[in-house]
Amino acid sequence: MMLTCKETTRLVSQGLDRELAFGERVALRLHLAVCLGCRRARSQMRFVRKAVRELVEIDLETSL
Amino acid sequence: MPPPADFRAQIEALRPYLLRFASLQLRDAAAAEDAVQEALLAALAGEAGFAGRANLRTWLTGILKHKIVDTVRRQAREPALPPEAEEGPEELDALFARNGHWAERPAGWGDPDGALGQSQFFRALETCLERLPSRTAKVFMLREHLGLETPEICKELDITPTHCWVMLYRARMSLRECLQQTWFGK
């Protein structure tokens, strides 16, 4: 059964917090292969993680 | 090992950094100040623990993280504030059509890493973080700023893993949407 985009983004998010089960990974891969919107959402969620990690460094430098 | 006065001065020099670090999580200047003060006192008392380590800031930040988690735990035990309008799923639902597919496909962000070199981008990110409901923001920052694993977050805040994942999901989707509107879509 194909995942919806809503289910896909939820799994993408959970994949940042826990190890996904084999079946979840397969379903995710199948959906992402054909869905540009979800691929974008995935890379954007990863980017948000990266940006938040840099937040404390950057702002201090500019406020000095 | 540096002499004590020198060590104290080096630690003091890092106070602004540590305050900023604590404020991002606690969103409360007084609480952040207290956590930093406790961390600095612990650092001075445990100077020996630093001997031989390469990076003073990393070491101090590690101590501060524990103090911040202590604060979050204390706050979680305090009598609950009037229940916050539980972060409504409406906003998220609006992103998807009835059938669970995108109502409007997310736009591409090109090469977003370029934004990481711009201080205005980080202002925009902070504004987006401030817009999150406070519980959602707390969970999100424990995860992404302090780097706690979800089981630890659940334990500290006494919530279920499922609830935790839902809040993290909402936070990420809201931030993504907010950055689209205030930065990448401009």
gemmi code that builds the backbone of each chain (N, CA, C; Angstrom):
import gemmi

chains = {
    "A": [
        ("MET", (0.851, -1.205, 0.000), (0.000, 0.000, 0.000), (0.881, 1.248, 0.000)),
        ("MET", (0.630, 2.147, -0.914), (1.405, 3.384, -0.981), (1.106, 4.277, 0.223)),
        ("LEU", (2.135, 4.902, 0.744), (1.933, 5.889, 1.802), (1.382, 7.176, 1.188)),
        ("THR", (0.637, 7.923, 2.002), (0.257, 9.271, 1.569), (1.423, 10.211, 1.887)),
        ("CYS", (1.345, 11.435, 1.400), (2.399, 12.415, 1.694), (2.420, 12.751, 3.186)),
        ("LYS", (1.250, 12.764, 3.778), (1.174, 13.063, 5.206), (1.894, 11.975, 6.010)),
        ("GLU", (1.594, 10.720, 5.670), (2.256, 9.612, 6.368), (3.758, 9.614, 6.090)),
        ("THR", (4.101, 9.951, 4.877), (5.517, 9.962, 4.500), (6.295, 10.998, 5.295)),
        ("THR", (5.754, 12.219, 5.376), (6.483, 13.257, 6.105), (6.583, 12.898, 7.594)),
        ("ARG", (5.547, 12.217, 8.096), (5.592, 11.812, 9.501), (6.723, 10.795, 9.722)),
        ("LEU", (6.842, 9.868, 8.798), (7.918, 8.868, 8.915), (9.300, 9.492, 8.706)),
        ("VAL", (9.377, 10.444, 7.782), (10.659, 11.123, 7.559), (11.098, 11.784, 8.868)),
        ("SER", (10.143, 12.441, 9.529), (10.457, 13.099, 10.798), (10.882, 12.071, 11.848)),
        ("GLN", (10.131, 10.979, 11.954), (10.483, 9.960, 12.950), (11.845, 9.333, 12.650)),
        ("GLY", (12.180, 9.281, 11.361), (13.486, 8.749, 10.986), (14.637, 9.592, 11.529)),
        ("LEU", (14.332, 10.827, 11.908), (15.355, 11.684, 12.524), (15.469, 11.411, 14.028)),
        ("ASP", (14.513, 10.637, 14.552), (14.471, 10.418, 16.004), (14.611, 8.968, 16.434)),
        ("ARG", (14.341, 8.062, 15.529), (14.446, 6.647, 15.892), (14.798, 5.851, 14.648)),
        ("GLU", (15.234, 4.621, 14.867), (15.522, 3.736, 13.746), (14.202, 3.221, 13.191)),
        ("LEU", (13.978, 3.416, 11.902), (12.739, 2.932, 11.303), (12.824, 1.427, 11.067)),
        ("ALA", (11.665, 0.782, 11.104), (11.606, -0.656, 10.832), (11.837, -0.888, 9.337)),
        ("PHE", (12.195, -2.111, 9.008), (12.492, -2.442, 7.609), (11.323, -2.080, 6.688)),
        ("GLY", (10.118, -2.488, 7.087), (8.937, -2.212, 6.272), (8.698, -0.726, 6.082)),
        ("GLU", (8.947, 0.028, 7.128), (8.783, 1.490, 7.047), (9.780, 2.088, 6.059)),
        ("ARG", (10.995, 1.573, 6.120), (12.028, 2.118, 5.211), (11.687, 1.823, 3.758)),
        ("VAL", (11.185, 0.623, 3.522), (10.826, 0.249, 2.152), (9.685, 1.133, 1.644)),
        ("ALA", (8.652, 1.272, 2.472), (7.489, 2.071, 2.076), (7.906, 3.520, 1.809)),
        ("LEU", (8.790, 4.002, 2.661), (9.275, 5.376, 2.527), (10.019, 5.541, 1.196)),
        ("ARG", (10.900, 4.592, 0.918), (11.705, 4.691, -0.301), (10.813, 4.676, -1.545)),
        ("LEU", (9.811, 3.800, -1.518), (8.898, 3.705, -2.662), (8.186, 5.035, -2.904)),
        ("HIS", (7.734, 5.641, -1.815), (7.010, 6.896, -1.975), (7.947, 8.015, -2.435)),
        ("LEU", (9.089, 8.109, -1.779), (10.014, 9.205, -2.108), (10.496, 9.132, -3.563)),
        ("ALA", (10.591, 7.919, -4.072), (11.072, 7.749, -5.444), (10.173, 8.470, -6.449)),
        ("VAL", (8.885, 8.565, -6.108), (7.960, 9.147, -7.087), (7.389, 10.494, -6.651)),
        ("CYS", (7.841, 11.021, -5.498), (7.192, 12.231, -4.989), (8.208, 13.341, -4.710)),
        ("LEU", (8.252, 14.297, -5.592), (9.183, 15.416, -5.459), (8.893, 16.247, -4.200)),
        ("GLY", (7.610, 16.469, -3.928), (7.234, 17.275, -2.763), (7.783, 16.686, -1.471)),
        ("CYS", (7.674, 15.369, -1.329), (8.164, 14.723, -0.108), (9.692, 14.690, -0.057)),
        ("ARG", (10.317, 14.576, -1.217), (11.790, 14.639, -1.218), (12.239, 16.029, -0.760)),
        ("ARG", (11.537, 17.045, -1.216), (11.874, 18.404, -0.777), (11.635, 18.559, 0.720)),
        ("ALA", (10.489, 18.049, 1.186), (10.187, 18.160, 2.618), (11.272, 17.463, 3.439)),
        ("ARG", (11.741, 16.303, 2.939), (12.785, 15.583, 3.672), (14.066, 16.410, 3.743)),
        ("SER", (14.516, 16.947, 2.621), (15.780, 17.682, 2.689), (15.605, 18.971, 3.480)),
        ("GLN", (14.401, 19.531, 3.474), (14.178, 20.758, 4.242), (14.146, 20.480, 5.749)),
        ("MET", (13.589, 19.338, 6.138), (13.613, 18.985, 7.566), (15.048, 18.734, 8.036)),
        ("ARG", (15.826, 18.088, 7.171), (17.239, 17.867, 7.530), (17.972, 19.195, 7.646)),
        ("PHE", (17.645, 20.104, 6.748), (18.288, 21.419, 6.781), (17.929, 22.172, 8.066)),
        ("VAL", (16.662, 22.066, 8.487), (16.231, 22.733, 9.720), (17.065, 22.227, 10.900)),
        ("ARG", (17.304, 20.914, 10.916), (18.123, 20.347, 11.997), (19.514, 20.984, 12.000)),
        ("LYS", (20.104, 21.037, 10.827), (21.457, 21.580, 10.701), (21.500, 23.052, 11.118)),
        ("ALA", (20.502, 23.806, 10.684), (20.478, 25.243, 10.978), (20.340, 25.488, 12.482)),
        ("VAL", (19.488, 24.707, 13.149), (19.297, 24.910, 14.589), (20.594, 24.613, 15.336)),
        ("ARG", (21.331, 23.605, 14.862), (22.599, 23.285, 15.533), (23.609, 24.415, 15.395)),
        ("GLU", (23.504, 25.188, 14.333), (24.468, 26.286, 14.148), (24.004, 27.584, 14.783)),
        ("LEU", (22.765, 27.603, 15.192), (22.163, 28.850, 15.677), (22.960, 29.506, 16.792)),
        ("VAL", (23.345, 28.736, 17.783), (24.001, 29.315, 18.948), (25.352, 29.911, 18.574)),
        ("GLU", (26.055, 29.305, 17.647), (27.366, 29.805, 17.240), (27.235, 31.129, 16.500)),
        ("ILE", (26.427, 31.111, 15.459), (26.337, 32.236, 14.542), (25.912, 33.515, 15.248)),
        ("ASP", (24.851, 33.401, 16.019), (24.294, 34.613, 16.576), (25.267, 35.288, 17.531)),
        ("LEU", (26.036, 34.477, 18.209), (26.999, 35.067, 19.151), (28.041, 35.873, 18.378)),
        ("GLU", (28.523, 35.298, 17.315), (29.561, 35.984, 16.537), (29.066, 37.338, 16.048)),
        ("THR", (27.830, 37.392, 15.587), (27.345, 38.637, 15.017), (26.968, 39.647, 16.106)),
        ("SER", (26.716, 39.173, 17.319), (26.276, 40.118, 18.347), (27.469, 40.681, 19.106)),
        ("LEU", (28.657, 40.179, 18.818), (29.839, 40.706, 19.515), (30.333, 41.998, 18.866)),
    ],
    "B": [
        ("MET", (48.348, 22.845, 33.702), (47.039, 23.401, 34.097), (47.191, 24.895, 34.388)),
        ("PRO", (46.265, 25.737, 33.928), (46.418, 27.175, 34.179), (46.201, 27.478, 35.658)),
        ("PRO", (46.832, 28.532, 36.146), (46.608, 28.915, 37.551), (45.153, 29.308, 37.754)),
        ("PRO", (44.658, 29.187, 38.991), (43.234, 29.393, 39.265), (42.674, 30.716, 38.741)),
        ("ALA", (43.376, 31.835, 38.948), (42.842, 33.133, 38.524), (42.645, 33.142, 37.013)),
        ("ASP", (43.588, 32.560, 36.325), (43.528, 32.493, 34.878), (42.350, 31.630, 34.437)),
        ("PHE", (42.200, 30.533, 35.115), (41.116, 29.602, 34.794), (39.759, 30.298, 34.966)),
        ("ARG", (39.648, 31.028, 36.081), (38.403, 31.752, 36.351), (38.113, 32.774, 35.243)),
        ("ALA", (39.167, 33.475, 34.826), (39.000, 34.492, 33.774), (38.588, 33.854, 32.456)),
        ("GLN", (39.174, 32.732, 32.154), (38.824, 32.037, 30.909), (37.363, 31.604, 30.923)),
        ("ILE", (36.927, 31.130, 32.082), (35.542, 30.693, 32.225), (34.594, 31.877, 32.088)),
        ("GLU", (34.959, 32.980, 32.757), (34.110, 34.178, 32.697), (33.957, 34.678, 31.269)),
        ("ALA", (35.024, 34.555, 30.495), (34.991, 35.032, 29.113), (33.964, 34.269, 28.290)),
        ("LEU", (33.650, 33.071, 28.730), (32.694, 32.249, 27.974), (31.253, 32.453, 28.432)),
        ("ARG", (31.074, 33.278, 29.464), (29.726, 33.460, 30.006), (28.694, 33.892, 28.955)),
        ("PRO", (29.013, 34.883, 28.096), (28.001, 35.299, 27.101), (27.580, 34.139, 26.189)),
        ("TYR", (28.546, 33.349, 25.792), (28.226, 32.204, 24.943), (27.288, 31.244, 25.686)),
        ("LEU", (27.625, 30.969, 26.936), (26.837, 30.013, 27.709), (25.421, 30.538, 27.972)),
        ("LEU", (25.323, 31.841, 28.209), (24.011, 32.450, 28.447), (23.121, 32.312, 27.218)),
        ("ARG", (23.740, 32.547, 26.096), (23.004, 32.438, 24.836), (22.551, 30.989, 24.625)),
        ("PHE", (23.445, 30.068, 24.919), (23.144, 28.650, 24.770), (21.945, 28.276, 25.654)),
        ("ALA", (21.964, 28.727, 26.910), (20.896, 28.390, 27.846), (19.584, 29.086, 27.469)),
        ("SER", (19.682, 30.323, 26.996), (18.465, 31.079, 26.669), (17.709, 30.454, 25.517)),
        ("LEU", (18.436, 29.900, 24.571), (17.770, 29.276, 23.429), (16.847, 28.152, 23.884)),
        ("GLN", (17.275, 27.408, 24.891), (16.442, 26.315, 25.368), (15.380, 26.801, 26.340)),
        ("LEU", (15.765, 27.664, 27.279), (14.870, 27.961, 28.401), (13.909, 29.116, 28.125)),
        ("ARG", (14.232, 29.966, 27.174), (13.352, 31.091, 26.813), (12.998, 31.958, 28.007)),
        ("ASP", (13.904, 32.066, 28.938), (13.608, 32.788, 30.163), (14.952, 33.269, 30.698)),
        ("ALA", (15.150, 34.586, 30.659), (16.469, 35.140, 30.971), (16.919, 34.765, 32.378)),
        ("ALA", (15.994, 34.822, 33.355), (16.378, 34.542, 34.732), (16.775, 33.078, 34.899)),
        ("ALA", (15.990, 32.197, 34.306), (16.285, 30.764, 34.416), (17.618, 30.437, 33.722)),
        ("ALA", (17.864, 31.105, 32.601), (19.113, 30.869, 31.869), (20.299, 31.342, 32.708)),
        ("GLU", (20.135, 32.505, 33.316), (21.178, 33.066, 34.177), (21.499, 32.097, 35.317)),
        ("ASP", (20.458, 31.564, 35.944), (20.659, 30.630, 37.053), (21.399, 29.370, 36.603)),
        ("ALA", (20.983, 28.839, 35.458), (21.604, 27.605, 34.972), (23.094, 27.841, 34.683)),
        ("VAL", (23.401, 28.995, 34.080), (24.796, 29.306, 33.767), (25.593, 29.476, 35.061)),
        ("GLN", (24.999, 30.170, 36.027), (25.686, 30.373, 37.297), (26.017, 29.041, 37.955)),
        ("GLU", (25.042, 28.141, 37.978), (25.271, 26.812, 38.564), (26.363, 26.065, 37.814)),
        ("ALA", (26.337, 26.188, 36.492), (27.336, 25.486, 35.689), (28.738, 26.036, 35.963)),
        ("LEU", (28.842, 27.366, 36.089), (30.157, 27.962, 36.323), (30.689, 27.583, 37.702)),
        ("LEU", (29.796, 27.566, 38.680), (30.231, 27.159, 40.022), (30.710, 25.712, 40.009)),
        ("ALA", (29.951, 24.864, 39.313), (30.343, 23.461, 39.228), (31.679, 23.329, 38.504)),
        ("ALA", (31.872, 24.167, 37.505), (33.116, 24.104, 36.739), (34.302, 24.510, 37.610)),
        ("LEU", (34.118, 25.582, 38.397), (35.209, 26.037, 39.259), (35.530, 24.988, 40.312)),
        ("ALA", (34.476, 24.363, 40.838), (34.689, 23.337, 41.860), (35.336, 22.094, 41.251)),
        ("GLY", (35.080, 21.874, 39.979), (35.569, 20.644, 39.364), (36.676, 20.884, 38.369)),
        ("GLU", (37.435, 21.914, 38.624), (38.481, 22.293, 37.672), (39.354, 21.107, 37.288)),
        ("ALA", (39.617, 20.248, 38.262), (40.475, 19.094, 37.997), (39.911, 18.253, 36.850)),
        ("GLY", (38.575, 18.247, 36.749), (37.939, 17.460, 35.692), (38.300, 17.959, 34.306)),
        ("PHE", (38.753, 19.214, 34.255), (39.080, 19.780, 32.956), (40.521, 19.493, 32.543)),
        ("ALA", (41.354, 19.236, 33.533), (42.783, 19.089, 33.252), (43.024, 18.201, 32.045)),
        ("GLY", (43.766, 18.728, 31.133), (44.170, 17.904, 29.991), (43.196, 17.902, 28.845)),
        ("ARG", (41.994, 18.455, 29.058), (41.045, 18.470, 27.942), (41.358, 19.616, 27.000)),
        ("ALA", (41.054, 19.425, 25.743), (41.473, 20.401, 24.742), (40.610, 21.643, 24.742)),
        ("ASN", (39.299, 21.469, 24.879), (38.425, 22.600, 24.623), (37.575, 22.960, 25.840)),
        ("LEU", (37.891, 24.118, 26.420), (37.200, 24.565, 27.625), (35.711, 24.789, 27.348)),
        ("ARG", (35.413, 25.363, 26.182), (34.020, 25.676, 25.876), (33.173, 24.416, 25.772)),
        ("THR", (33.730, 23.397, 25.139), (32.998, 22.138, 25.001), (32.728, 21.523, 26.375)),
        ("TRP", (33.747, 21.600, 27.211), (33.619, 21.029, 28.551), (32.540, 21.776, 29.357)),
        ("LEU", (32.600, 23.117, 29.309), (31.615, 23.926, 30.037), (30.195, 23.707, 29.481)),
        ("THR", (30.105, 23.615, 28.168), (28.789, 23.414, 27.564), (28.194, 22.083, 28.021)),
        ("GLY", (29.054, 21.078, 28.151), (28.596, 19.776, 28.647), (28.018, 19.889, 30.060)),
        ("ILE", (28.695, 20.648, 30.916), (28.190, 20.846, 32.282), (26.870, 21.612, 32.237)),
        ("LEU", (26.844, 22.639, 31.410), (25.641, 23.471, 31.308), (24.433, 22.662, 30.817)),
        ("LYS", (24.664, 21.755, 29.885), (23.554, 20.928, 29.384), (22.858, 20.197, 30.529)),
        ("HIS", (23.666, 19.645, 31.439), (23.067, 18.945, 32.582), (22.233, 19.895, 33.436)),
        ("LYS", (22.753, 21.102, 33.644), (22.017, 22.078, 34.460), (20.714, 22.489, 33.763)),
        ("ILE", (20.765, 22.607, 32.439), (19.558, 22.978, 31.703), (18.518, 21.868, 31.811)),
        ("VAL", (18.965, 20.623, 31.680), (18.024, 19.506, 31.793), (17.416, 19.467, 33.199)),
        ("ASP", (18.235, 19.759, 34.222), (17.704, 19.850, 35.591), (16.586, 20.881, 35.660)),
        ("THR", (16.822, 22.033, 35.044), (15.833, 23.112, 35.065), (14.551, 22.676, 34.364)),
        ("VAL", (14.705, 22.055, 33.197), (13.534, 21.596, 32.449), (12.740, 20.583, 33.282)),
        ("ARG", (13.451, 19.710, 33.970), (12.794, 18.697, 34.788), (12.015, 19.365, 35.931)),
        ("ARG", (12.654, 20.343, 36.583), (11.969, 21.077, 37.665), (10.714, 21.754, 37.136)),
        ("GLN", (10.861, 22.414, 35.994), (9.710, 23.120, 35.411), (8.576, 22.155, 35.115)),
        ("ALA", (8.931, 20.959, 34.652), (7.908, 19.978, 34.273), (7.133, 19.514, 35.496)),
        ("ARG", (7.789, 19.571, 36.674), (7.110, 19.110, 37.888), (6.250, 20.184, 38.519)),
        ("GLU", (6.542, 21.440, 38.172), (5.757, 22.522, 38.762), (4.304, 22.405, 38.321)),
        ("PRO", (3.401, 22.857, 39.206), (1.991, 22.772, 38.842), (1.789, 23.368, 37.459)),
        ("ALA", (1.093, 22.635, 36.626), (0.966, 23.038, 35.227), (0.316, 24.406, 35.102)),
        ("LEU", (0.793, 25.151, 34.179), (0.140, 26.405, 33.835), (-1.199, 26.048, 33.209)),
        ("PRO", (-2.066, 27.038, 33.107), (-3.331, 26.729, 32.437), (-3.021, 26.043, 31.118)),
        ("PRO", (-3.654, 24.904, 30.875), (-3.276, 24.101, 29.723), (-3.250, 24.955, 28.474)),
        ("GLU", (-2.108, 24.953, 27.871), (-1.892, 25.711, 26.655), (-2.845, 25.181, 25.592)),
        ("ALA", (-3.418, 26.068, 24.840), (-4.242, 25.601, 23.730), (-3.395, 24.590, 22.994)),
        ("GLU", (-3.717, 23.323, 23.170), (-2.850, 22.275, 22.627), (-2.637, 22.521, 21.149)),
        ("GLU", (-1.356, 22.665, 20.847), (-0.936, 22.968, 19.488), (-1.829, 22.279, 18.456)),
        ("GLY", (-2.718, 23.026, 17.902), (-3.731, 22.446, 17.033), (-3.157, 21.797, 15.794)),
        ("PRO", (-3.703, 20.673, 15.403), (-3.236, 20.011, 14.198), (-3.761, 20.710, 12.943)),
        ("GLU", (-4.630, 21.720, 13.145), (-5.270, 22.366, 11.979), (-4.239, 22.896, 11.001)),
        ("GLU", (-3.226, 23.560, 11.575), (-2.230, 24.197, 10.730), (-1.562, 23.165, 9.823)),
        ("LEU", (-1.268, 21.999, 10.442), (-0.637, 20.930, 9.671), (-1.603, 20.350, 8.651)),
        ("ASP", (-2.838, 20.184, 9.083), (-3.835, 19.596, 8.182), (-4.003, 20.428, 6.927)),
        ("ALA", (-3.820, 21.734, 7.077), (-4.006, 22.606, 5.925), (-2.974, 22.333, 4.828)),
        ("LEU", (-1.864, 21.709, 5.213), (-0.822, 21.418, 4.220), (-1.207, 20.271, 3.301)),
        ("PHE", (-2.134, 19.434, 3.786), (-2.481, 18.234, 3.032), (-3.947, 18.242, 2.608)),
        ("ALA", (-4.196, 17.649, 1.453), (-5.565, 17.499, 0.998), (-6.220, 16.358, 1.775)),
        ("ARG", (-7.502, 16.187, 1.584), (-8.248, 15.138, 2.270), (-7.621, 13.764, 2.091)),
        ("ASN", (-7.116, 13.508, 0.882), (-6.559, 12.192, 0.583), (-5.137, 12.005, 1.125)),
        ("GLY", (-4.645, 13.002, 1.871), (-3.333, 12.843, 2.505), (-2.168, 13.256, 1.623)),
        ("HIS", (-2.456, 13.763, 0.441), (-1.377, 14.257, -0.412), (-1.261, 15.775, -0.268)),
        ("TRP", (-0.147, 16.316, -0.702), (0.093, 17.747, -0.546), (-1.059, 18.569, -1.134)),
        ("ALA", (-1.528, 19.543, -0.350), (-2.482, 20.496, -0.907), (-1.728, 21.359, -1.917)),
        ("GLU", (-0.522, 21.726, -1.524), (0.337, 22.472, -2.441), (1.754, 21.927, -2.269)),
        ("ARG", (2.348, 21.486, -3.349), (3.666, 20.850, -3.240), (4.695, 21.842, -2.726)),
        ("PRO", (5.528, 21.414, -1.759), (6.558, 22.319, -1.240), (7.477, 22.810, -2.363)),
        ("ALA", (7.830, 24.072, -2.295), (8.766, 24.629, -3.276), (10.170, 24.167, -2.923)),
        ("GLY", (11.037, 24.136, -3.929), (12.428, 23.785, -3.662), (13.159, 24.950, -3.018)),
        ("TRP", (14.180, 24.643, -2.234), (14.961, 25.695, -1.581), (16.319, 25.900, -2.249)),
        ("GLY", (16.498, 25.324, -3.405), (17.789, 25.477, -4.076), (18.900, 24.917, -3.218)),
        ("ASP", (19.911, 25.726, -2.995), (21.018, 25.307, -2.141), (20.918, 26.074, -0.826)),
        ("PRO", (20.166, 25.522, 0.136), (19.859, 26.298, 1.351), (21.083, 26.591, 2.203)),
        ("ASP", (22.154, 25.810, 2.032), (23.326, 26.020, 2.879), (23.878, 27.440, 2.772)),
        ("GLY", (23.616, 28.086, 1.655), (24.063, 29.467, 1.508), (23.500, 30.363, 2.602)),
        ("ALA", (22.285, 30.036, 3.067), (21.646, 30.843, 4.101), (22.420, 30.782, 5.417)),
        ("LEU", (23.156, 29.688, 5.624), (23.861, 29.510, 6.896), (24.999, 30.519, 7.082)),
        ("GLY", (25.330, 31.230, 6.022), (26.354, 32.261, 6.153), (25.775, 33.638, 6.424)),
        ("GLN", (24.443, 33.713, 6.564), (23.818, 35.023, 6.712), (23.168, 35.178, 8.080)),
        ("SER", (23.568, 36.232, 8.795), (23.017, 36.392, 10.138), (21.516, 36.671, 10.095)),
        ("GLN", (21.038, 37.340, 9.032), (19.589, 37.605, 8.955), (18.799, 36.303, 8.890)),
        ("PHE", (19.407, 35.296, 8.258), (18.704, 34.015, 8.192), (18.462, 33.467, 9.595)),
        ("PHE", (19.477, 33.585, 10.452), (19.323, 33.031, 11.798), (18.304, 33.829, 12.612)),
        ("ARG", (18.188, 35.126, 12.314), (17.119, 35.914, 12.956), (15.767, 35.359, 12.542)),
        ("ALA", (15.641, 35.082, 11.233), (14.374, 34.538, 10.733), (14.072, 33.202, 11.404)),
        ("LEU", (15.099, 32.382, 11.548), (14.915, 31.077, 12.189), (14.468, 31.248, 13.637)),
        ("GLU", (15.081, 32.197, 14.334), (14.683, 32.423, 15.722), (13.238, 32.894, 15.824)),
        ("THR", (12.859, 33.765, 14.914), (11.479, 34.234, 14.912), (10.534, 33.054, 14.696)),
        ("CYS", (10.894, 32.159, 13.800), (10.062, 30.975, 13.551), (9.995, 30.092, 14.794)),
        ("LEU", (11.106, 29.964, 15.491), (11.111, 29.157, 16.721), (10.195, 29.778, 17.769)),
        ("GLU", (10.206, 31.119, 17.840), (9.365, 31.794, 18.831), (7.885, 31.605, 18.547)),
        ("ARG", (7.571, 31.344, 17.293), (6.158, 31.160, 16.937), (5.622, 29.791, 17.314)),
        ("LEU", (6.518, 28.852, 17.607), (6.045, 27.512, 17.985), (5.358, 27.583, 19.342)),
        ("PRO", (4.333, 26.761, 19.560), (3.745, 26.662, 20.905), (4.843, 26.262, 21.889)),
        ("SER", (4.771, 26.742, 23.126), (5.946, 26.618, 23.994), (6.326, 25.169, 24.314)),
        ("ARG", (5.334, 24.293, 24.501), (5.692, 22.890, 24.777), (6.359, 22.237, 23.570)),
        ("THR", (5.826, 22.526, 22.412), (6.408, 21.985, 21.183), (7.842, 22.468, 21.029)),
        ("ALA", (8.028, 23.761, 21.285), (9.363, 24.335, 21.158), (10.316, 23.695, 22.163)),
        ("LYS", (9.824, 23.446, 23.370), (10.681, 22.870, 24.405), (11.169, 21.490, 23.981)),
        ("VAL", (10.236, 20.661, 23.515), (10.600, 19.314, 23.084), (11.563, 19.383, 21.897)),
        ("PHE", (11.249, 20.244, 20.955), (12.083, 20.361, 19.759), (13.513, 20.776, 20.121)),
        ("MET", (13.639, 21.751, 21.016), (14.974, 22.233, 21.365), (15.728, 21.204, 22.218)),
        ("LEU", (15.017, 20.461, 23.054), (15.704, 19.396, 23.801), (16.314, 18.401, 22.819)),
        ("ARG", (15.575, 18.147, 21.756), (16.041, 17.180, 20.767), (17.150, 17.765, 19.886)),
        ("GLU", (16.908, 18.924, 19.308), (17.813, 19.419, 18.274), (18.903, 20.356, 18.790)),
        ("HIS", (18.639, 21.039, 19.860), (19.640, 21.961, 20.396), (20.498, 21.253, 21.446)),
        ("LEU", (19.853, 20.580, 22.397), (20.640, 19.878, 23.412), (21.055, 18.479, 22.953)),
        ("GLY", (20.388, 17.978, 21.916), (20.784, 16.678, 21.382), (20.352, 15.482, 22.217)),
        ("LEU", (19.287, 15.656, 23.026), (18.780, 14.517, 23.800), (18.085, 13.522, 22.875)),
        ("GLU", (18.119, 12.250, 23.256), (17.373, 11.229, 22.519), (15.921, 11.261, 22.996)),
        ("THR", (15.013, 10.803, 22.155), (13.597, 10.913, 22.543), (13.244, 10.177, 23.843)),
        ("PRO", (13.828, 8.996, 24.142), (13.468, 8.376, 25.434), (13.801, 9.276, 26.629)),
        ("GLU", (14.914, 10.012, 26.539), (15.272, 10.921, 27.636), (14.250, 12.050, 27.750)),
        ("ILE", (13.840, 12.570, 26.595), (12.872, 13.673, 26.590), (11.565, 13.211, 27.215)),
        ("CYS", (11.126, 12.010, 26.827), (9.884, 11.460, 27.371), (9.960, 11.354, 28.883)),
        ("LYS", (11.127, 10.895, 29.353), (11.295, 10.699, 30.784), (11.272, 12.039, 31.506)),
        ("GLU", (12.012, 13.014, 30.991), (12.089, 14.309, 31.672), (10.737, 15.011, 31.696)),
        ("LEU", (9.991, 14.896, 30.628), (8.739, 15.648, 30.529), (7.513, 14.788, 30.826)),
        ("ASP", (7.765, 13.490, 31.075), (6.679, 12.578, 31.397), (5.614, 12.545, 30.289)),
        ("ILE", (6.067, 12.310, 29.076), (5.142, 12.142, 27.966), (5.479, 10.834, 27.242)),
        ("THR", (4.553, 10.354, 26.430), (4.802, 9.093, 25.717), (5.673, 9.353, 24.496)),
        ("PRO", (6.386, 8.315, 24.032), (7.203, 8.476, 22.821), (6.357, 8.944, 21.634)),
        ("THR", (5.158, 8.402, 21.514), (4.306, 8.789, 20.385), (4.002, 10.281, 20.414)),
        ("HIS", (3.666, 10.762, 21.599), (3.378, 12.189, 21.747), (4.609, 13.025, 21.400)),
        ("CYS", (5.726, 12.538, 21.854), (6.995, 13.203, 21.588), (7.247, 13.296, 20.074)),
        ("TRP", (7.074, 12.190, 19.380), (7.306, 12.180, 17.930), (6.327, 13.097, 17.204)),
        ("VAL", (5.082, 13.113, 17.679), (4.086, 13.992, 17.053), (4.502, 15.455, 17.221)),
        ("MET", (4.967, 15.797, 18.417), (5.366, 17.194, 18.642), (6.587, 17.563, 17.806)),
        ("LEU", (7.533, 16.630, 17.693), (8.721, 16.910, 16.868), (8.338, 17.069, 15.406)),
        ("TYR", (7.414, 16.236, 14.963), (6.929, 16.312, 13.588), (6.271, 17.672, 13.331)),
        ("ARG", (5.401, 18.068, 14.248), (4.733, 19.370, 14.080), (5.733, 20.503, 14.076)),
        ("ALA", (6.706, 20.421, 14.974), (7.711, 21.485, 15.045), (8.468, 21.577, 13.722)),
        ("ARG", (8.890, 20.455, 13.196), (9.684, 20.479, 11.952), (8.855, 20.990, 10.785)),
        ("MET", (7.615, 20.536, 10.714), (6.766, 20.974, 9.606), (6.449, 22.467, 9.717)),
        ("SER", (6.208, 22.931, 10.951), (5.914, 24.364, 11.121), (7.135, 25.205, 10.774)),
        ("LEU", (8.300, 24.764, 11.215), (9.516, 25.542, 10.940), (9.799, 25.576, 9.444)),
        ("ARG", (9.583, 24.428, 8.804), (9.784, 24.344, 7.362), (8.865, 25.335, 6.652)),
        ("GLU", (7.620, 25.323, 7.061), (6.622, 26.203, 6.459), (6.952, 27.680, 6.745)),
        ("CYS", (7.345, 27.941, 7.976), (7.658, 29.318, 8.373), (8.872, 29.842, 7.611)),
        ("LEU", (9.892, 29.015, 7.460), (11.079, 29.456, 6.712), (10.756, 29.652, 5.238)),
        ("GLN", (9.850, 28.825, 4.731), (9.414, 29.009, 3.343), (8.788, 30.395, 3.183)),
        ("GLN", (7.909, 30.732, 4.146), (7.191, 31.999, 4.034), (8.077, 33.206, 4.296)),
        ("THR", (8.967, 33.089, 5.290), (9.698, 34.292, 5.699), (11.095, 34.396, 5.089)),
        ("TRP", (11.577, 33.321, 4.486), (12.932, 33.395, 3.952), (13.045, 32.854, 2.527)),
        ("PHE", (12.832, 31.553, 2.377), (13.128, 30.940, 1.079), (12.130, 31.326, -0.009)),
        ("GLY", (10.903, 31.663, 0.409), (9.900, 32.020, -0.582), (9.973, 33.484, -1.005)),
        ("LYS", (10.915, 34.212, -0.384), (10.954, 35.656, -0.677), (11.796, 35.964, -1.896)),
    ],
}
model = gemmi.Model(1)
for chain_id, residues in chains.items():
    chain = gemmi.Chain(chain_id)
    for i, (resn, *xyz) in enumerate(residues, 1):
        res = gemmi.Residue()
        res.name, res.seqid = resn, gemmi.SeqId(i, " ")
        for name, pos in zip(("N", "CA", "C"), xyz):
            atom = gemmi.Atom()
            atom.name, atom.element = name, gemmi.Element(name[0])
            atom.pos, atom.b_iso = gemmi.Position(*pos), 0.0
            res.add_atom(atom)
        chain.add_residue(res)
    model.add_chain(chain)
structure = gemmi.Structure()
structure.add_model(model)
structure.setup_entities()
